[in-house]
Amino acid sequence: AATGVAALLGGHSMPEVLGQARARFRCIDLSQVDKADIADNKPNPALFLKTSATALGACDAFISHSWHDDPELKWNALQAWRAKFIAQHGREPTVWIDKYCLDQTNIETDLRCLPIFMSGCTRLVVLFGPTYLSRLWCLVELLTFVQMDIDIGLIDLEYVCPYNSEDRAALGGTVDTFCVSKCECFNAGDKQTLLNVIYAGFGDMSNFNREVLRILSGTCLGTTV
């Protein structure tokens, strides 16, 4: 499924995209990720040099997040997940995170390979903030992971908000009002491409909406809102 989505995104054959993804897959030890580096989405090609080439399937987690959410709260959420992982596994996690692992000198190719990069990670970590469901790339990441027939239990959801019930309830409101037609992309061309992928995979937007809500209901978010 991931290879098929990648092929649709870039208009290339599945074997070609798979070969590119295998050659380009990177990860980074989460202890090497710096708070200042992920405070904004300004490209910094030097960060790519901190990553290491790795085999598909050898990365612990793909970090899915919105650049429009509060960077301080998002950092706190990421560190909360990191602490849980270390407590369970006794080591630092390796992650795929866009600011480091996307090659800014060849961004088009790496974006085309994104679904396969996701398939190369054991878990999906969703940093769920107020704007997450309004960003189309985030939703495509979420759906791609699940369409690979991977257990929803392998999605770790961390709240990007102050730790109180009122703020978490407000996040629940973003689920209640969710509709993919309201989502945006930084690049208008990307939006049309992603919508085409959605139509190809789900037939129409209402089917896609239902699937997103089904996934969320299977995470801890479903027990909170």
C-alpha positions in Angstrom: 0.0 0.0 0.0 2.8 2.4 0.9 4.5 1.9 -2.5 1.3 2.4 -4.3 0.6 5.7 -2.6 4.2 6.8 -3.3 3.8 6.0 -6.9 0.6 8.0 -7.1 2.3 11.0 -5.4 5.1 11.1 -7.9 3.8 9.6 -11.1 6.6 7.0 -11.1 6.4 3.2 -11.2 6.3 1.3 -7.9 9.6 -0.5 -8.5 11.3 2.8 -9.2 10.0 4.6 -6.1 10.7 1.6 -3.9 14.3 1.5 -5.1 14.7 5.3 -4.5 13.2 4.9 -1.0 15.5 2.1 0.0 18.5 4.1 -1.1 17.4 7.3 0.6 15.9 6.2 3.9 17.4 7.9 6.9 16.9 8.1 10.7 18.3 9.9 13.7 18.8 9.0 17.3 16.2 11.2 19.1 18.8 12.3 21.6 20.5 14.1 18.7 17.4 16.2 17.8 17.7 19.7 19.2 14.8 21.8 20.4 15.9 24.9 18.5 16.1 23.0 15.2 12.5 22.0 15.2 11.1 25.3 16.5 10.3 26.3 12.9 10.1 24.8 9.4 12.9 26.9 7.9 15.0 24.5 5.8 18.4 23.7 7.2 20.3 21.2 4.9 23.1 20.8 7.5 20.7 18.9 9.7 20.5 16.1 7.1 24.2 15.4 7.8 23.3 14.3 11.4 21.2 11.4 10.1 22.3 7.9 9.1 21.3 5.7 6.3 19.3 2.8 7.5 17.4 -0.2 6.2 13.6 0.0 5.8 12.1 -1.6 8.9 15.0 -0.6 11.2 13.7 2.7 12.5 11.6 2.8 15.6 9.2 5.6 14.8 8.0 8.1 12.2 7.1 11.4 13.8 4.0 13.0 12.4 3.3 16.6 13.3 2.0 20.0 12.2 4.4 22.9 11.8 1.5 25.2 12.8 1.2 23.9 16.3 3.0 25.5 19.3 6.7 24.5 19.1 7.2 24.5 22.9 4.2 22.3 23.5 5.2 20.1 20.6 8.7 19.6 22.0 7.2 18.6 25.4 5.0 16.1 23.7 7.9 14.6 21.8 10.0 14.4 25.0 7.1 12.7 26.8 7.0 10.0 24.1 10.8 9.6 24.3 10.7 9.1 28.0 8.1 6.3 27.7 10.1 4.6 25.0 13.3 4.7 27.0 11.5 3.4 30.1 10.2 0.5 28.1 13.2 -0.4 25.9 16.2 0.9 27.9 17.6 2.9 25.0 17.1 5.9 22.9 14.7 5.6 20.0 15.7 6.1 16.4 13.2 8.3 14.5 12.3 9.7 11.1 11.5 13.4 11.5 11.1 15.7 8.5 13.4 18.6 9.6 16.4 16.2 9.7 15.6 13.3 7.5 14.2 15.1 4.4 17.0 15.9 2.0 16.4 19.6 1.3 18.6 19.3 -1.8 16.3 16.8 -3.3 13.0 17.5 -1.6 10.8 16.3 -4.5 12.2 12.8 -4.6 12.1 12.4 -0.8 8.4 13.6 -0.6 7.6 11.1 -3.3 9.2 8.4 -1.1 7.5 9.5 2.1 4.9 6.7 2.3 7.6 4.1 2.0 9.7 5.9 4.6 6.7 5.5 6.9 6.6 1.8 6.1 10.2 1.6 7.2 9.3 2.6 10.8 7.9 0.3 13.4 5.5 2.9 15.0 3.8 6.1 14.1 4.0 8.9 16.7 1.3 11.5 16.2 2.0 14.8 18.0 -1.7 15.8 18.1 -2.2 19.5 18.4 -4.9 22.0 17.5 -3.9 22.2 13.8 -3.0 18.6 13.2 -6.3 17.7 11.5 -6.2 20.8 9.4 -3.0 19.8 7.6 -3.5 17.5 4.7 0.0 16.0 4.7 -0.6 14.9 8.4 -3.8 13.1 7.4 -2.1 11.3 4.5 0.6 10.1 6.8 -1.9 8.8 9.2 -3.9 7.0 6.6 -0.9 5.6 4.8 0.3 4.0 8.0 -3.0 2.3 8.7 -3.5 1.2 5.1 -0.3 -0.9 5.4 -2.4 -3.3 7.5 -0.5 -2.3 10.6 -2.3 -2.5 14.0 -3.7 0.8 15.2 -2.1 0.0 18.5 1.2 0.9 16.9 0.1 4.6 16.7 1.3 6.5 19.7 -0.7 9.7 20.2 0.8 12.5 22.3 -1.2 15.7 23.0 0.3 19.0 22.0 -1.4 21.1 24.7 -1.0 22.1 28.3 -1.8 19.1 30.6 -5.3 19.8 31.7 -8.8 18.5 30.8 -10.0 21.7 29.3 -7.3 21.9 26.7 -7.6 18.2 25.9 -11.4 18.7 25.4 -10.6 21.6 23.0 -8.5 19.2 21.0 -11.5 16.9 20.9 -13.4 19.7 19.3 -11.1 19.6 16.3 -12.2 16.0 15.8 -15.9 16.9 16.0 -15.5 19.5 13.2 -13.1 17.6 11.1 -13.6 17.5 7.3 -10.8 16.9 4.8 -12.2 19.6 2.5 -11.1 22.2 5.1 -7.5 21.0 5.2 -4.7 23.0 3.8 -1.2 22.5 2.4 1.7 25.0 2.3 2.0 24.3 -1.4 -1.2 24.5 -3.4 0.1 22.0 -5.9 0.7 19.5 -3.2 -2.9 19.9 -2.0 -4.3 18.9 -5.4 -1.9 16.0 -5.7 -2.9 14.7 -2.2 -6.6 15.1 -2.9 -6.1 13.0 -6.1 -4.5 10.3 -4.0 -7.5 10.4 -1.6 -10.0 10.1 -4.4 -8.0 7.2 -5.9 -7.9 5.4 -2.6 -11.3 6.2 -1.0 -13.6 7.3 -3.9 -14.8 10.4 -2.2 -14.1 12.7 0.8 -16.8 11.4 3.0 -15.2 7.9 2.9 -11.8 9.4 3.8 -13.4 11.4 6.7 -15.0 8.3 8.1 -11.7 6.4 8.0 -9.8 9.2 9.8 -12.4 9.2 12.5 -12.3 5.4 12.8 -8.5 5.6 13.3 -8.7 8.3 15.9 -11.4 6.3 17.8 -8.9 3.5 18.0 -6.3 5.6 19.7 -6.4 7.0 23.2 -8.0 10.1 21.7 -11.1 8.1 21.2 -11.4 7.5 25.0 -10.9 11.2 25.8 -13.3 13.2 23.6 
